[in-house]
């Protein structure tokens, strides 16, 4: 019934906003990207025509070498214990990583950091260092220092979770409404009180969702870091790959896929509940 008043009418798009130099620069950037993609494909000798026979070769490989999988391995007590070890390793890495990522995110958020000159660059450097090194490299490093075992995997996953979660935590903090923060500071609250009573209530739901997603990613990583000496399911995968026992390799891979699928479903349900509660 209510007609839109003329002063609230949406302005029409004016083509005068698109300036010729800006359009020319954008076109030049897009052309440079396309040229670089083409040069990279030629330089790396990427033969796209071989993709046509990719699926047939994969199917033949699976049918000839990996089928049928040795499913009897999946019910042995030792392998089930390895599955539990993998879950525990991922859980500990997640807990330690998130607990350390929360204060790092506080220091690495430009708008609420308690130390703009010292803590902010230091926290950013730590988060960047954790993200720059792959969890497999962390595992190899800790195995070379601590020896084979679950401790190396837990530490590697902890650093992985720090780099993954802290960056997302800090981005959520930097996107909060500054009003409550300014009000708390104007009332004389210290930096910790501002973070607890003005920042955390705004990012609680987002941080919970990020934590669940971090668990999802960490669990995927935990199923593989054992391949490099951290134990768990990955140790069985490494053993059977080296022995060329392809049917047992297939069984381990199927169990990894099944566990990741279960974790994905559980994470999706938890994220949906958090979204409804938020």
N, C-alpha and C positions, 0 to 999 in steps of 0.2 A: 504494500500500500504506500509506504513512504518513498517518495521520489528523491533521488539523489540531487542535492542542491548544486548549483553551478560552481560555487566556490570549493566544493569537495570533489568535483569531477576529476578523474584521473587525467593527468597531462598526457597528451599524445607524444609518441616517440618522435623526437626531432632528429633527422638525419644529419643535422649540422653538428651534433655531438661527436660523430665519427670523423675525426680529422684525418686528412690524407697522410700526413707523416706517421701517425700512430698505426694506421692500417698498413702502410708500407713496411714499417718495422716488424709488425706482427707477421705479415706475409713472408718477410725475409727470414724470420726465426723458424717458421714452419717449414720453409723450403730447406733451410740448413739442417733441420732435424731429419727430414726425408732423405736428403743427400747423405747424411751420416749413417742412417740406417742402411741405405743401399751400399755404401762403401764398406760398412762392417760386414754385410752379408757376402760381398765379393771377396774381401780380404780374408775372412775366416773360412772361405770356401764352403758356405752353407748351401747344400743341394736340396732345395725344397721339393724336387720331384721324388726324392726318396721317401717323403712322408706318405706317399700313396701306398707303399708296401709295408709301412710301419706296423699297422695293426695285424696284418697277416703273419708277419714274422714273430710278433709278440705272442700271438695265439699258438703258432707252431711251437715256439719255445716252451710255453706253459704246458702244452699237451704232451710234448715229448719228454721233458725233463722233470717237471714239477708235479705232474698228475699221475696217480692220485696222491694227495698229501698224507703223510703218516700221522693220522689223527690220534693214534694210540699214545703218542708223546704227550698230548694235551691233558691227559688224565693221570699222569704219573705224579706222585707226591712232590718230588724234587722240582719238577717244572711248575707246579702250582705254587710252591714256595717262592720260586723265582718271580712269578707273576705278582705275588704279594709284596716281594721286595721292591719291585718296580713301582708299584702303587705307593708304598711307603716312602721311597726315595723322592718321587714327584711331590708328595704331600709335604715332606720336610723342606724340600727346596722352595716350595711355594710359601710356606709359613715364614721361614727365615727371610726369604726375599721380599715378601710384602711388608713384614715388620720393619725391615731396613729401608724399603722404598718409600714408606710414608714420611718419615722425617726428611729424607733426601728430597722428596717432592716439595715439601714445605720450604726447604732452603733453596730449591731450584726454581720456584715460582717467583717471577720478577715482582709481582704486585704485593706479595705478603712476606717475602724473605726477611728473616731477622738480621741478615748481614749482607747488604747489597754489594759491598766491596770485597768481602772475603768469602763468606759462606756461599753466596750465589755462584761465583765462578768455580769454586771447589766442588760444589754439588753437581753442577753441570758437567764438570770434567769427569767425575766419578760415573755419572750416568752414561755419558758418552763412551767411556772406556769399557763399561760393562756391555754396552750395545755393540761396540765395534768388534769385539772378539766373539766368534761363534761358540756355542756351548760345547761343540765337539773339541774345539781347540782348548777350551778351559778344562775339559775332561782329560785330554792328553797331558796337559800341563800338571794337573793335580795328581794324576796317576804316576807321572815321572817323579813327583816330589814325595807323595804319601804312599805310593804303591797301589796295587790293585785292591778294589773294594768299594763298598757303597759310599764311604766318606768322600771319595773323590767325586762321585756322581752328585751327591747332595750339595757339595760346594759349587760345582759347576752349574747346577740348576739354580742355586741361590743367586749367583752372579747374573745368570740369564734372567731370572725373575726381577732382579733389581733393575737391570737395564730396560726391561720390557715394561714393567709396571710403573716405575718412577717417572718415566717420560709421559705416560698417559695420565698419571696422577697430577703431575705438574701442569699439564695442559688444561685439565679440568679446573684446577685452582685458578689459573690465569683467566678463565672465562666466567668467574663468579660475578655476582652483583656487588659492586664496591660499596654500596650504601651501608650494609651492616658493618663492614670492616671500618669504614670511616666513623661510624657512630660509636663503635667500641673504642677506637683510638681517642676520639674526642672526650669520652667519659673517663679516660685515664687508664684504660686496661693495658697490660703489658702484651708483648708479642705472642706469648703462649696462650694467654686468655683470648686474644683475638682469633688465634688459629682454632682453638677448641670450640668457642661459642659463636664465632661469626663465619668461619670457613668450613669447618667440618659439617655443620648442618646442611650446607648448600651442596656439598660434594659427596655426601654419605651414600646416596643411591648410585651415583655414577662410579664411585670407588668400589662399591660392592660388585657391580657389574664387571668392572675391569678386573677385579680379583678372580671372579669366576672364569672370565676369558683367559686370564693368565694361567689358571689351573689347567684349562683345556690345552693350551699350548705347551705348558710344562710337562703334562702327561705324555703328549706326543714325543717330546724330546727325551723323556725318561726311558721310553721304550727302545731308544736307539743308542743313548750314551753308553749303555752297557757294552755295546759292540767294541768300544775303545778302552774297556777295562774297568768299568764301574759296576759290573755284575748285573744281576737280574735277567730279564728275558734277552737282553742284548748279548749276554755271554753265550747263551745257547745259539743265538743267530750267528755269532762269530765262529763258534766251534763247528757248526754244521756247514757253514760256507767254506771254511778251510778244508773240511773233510769231503767236500763236494757231495754231501748227502742232501740232494736237492729236494727229496720228498719231505724230509724233516724241516728243511728251510721253508718250504711251502706251508707246513703246519704252523711254524712259528710266526710267519707273516700273516697267516689267517687269524691267529690268536691276537696279534697286535691290531689288526684291522677291527676285529670284534670289540676289543677293549676300547679302542679309540671311538668307535661308534657308540658304545654305551656311555662313555664319558661325554660325547657330544650331545646325546639326548638328555642326559642329566643336567648338563650345563644349560641347554636351551630351556628346560623346564624351570630351572632356578632363575635364569635371567627374566623369563616371562613373569614369574611371581614377584620379582623385585620391581619390574616395570609397573605392575599393577599396584603394588604397595606404594610406589613413589608417586 
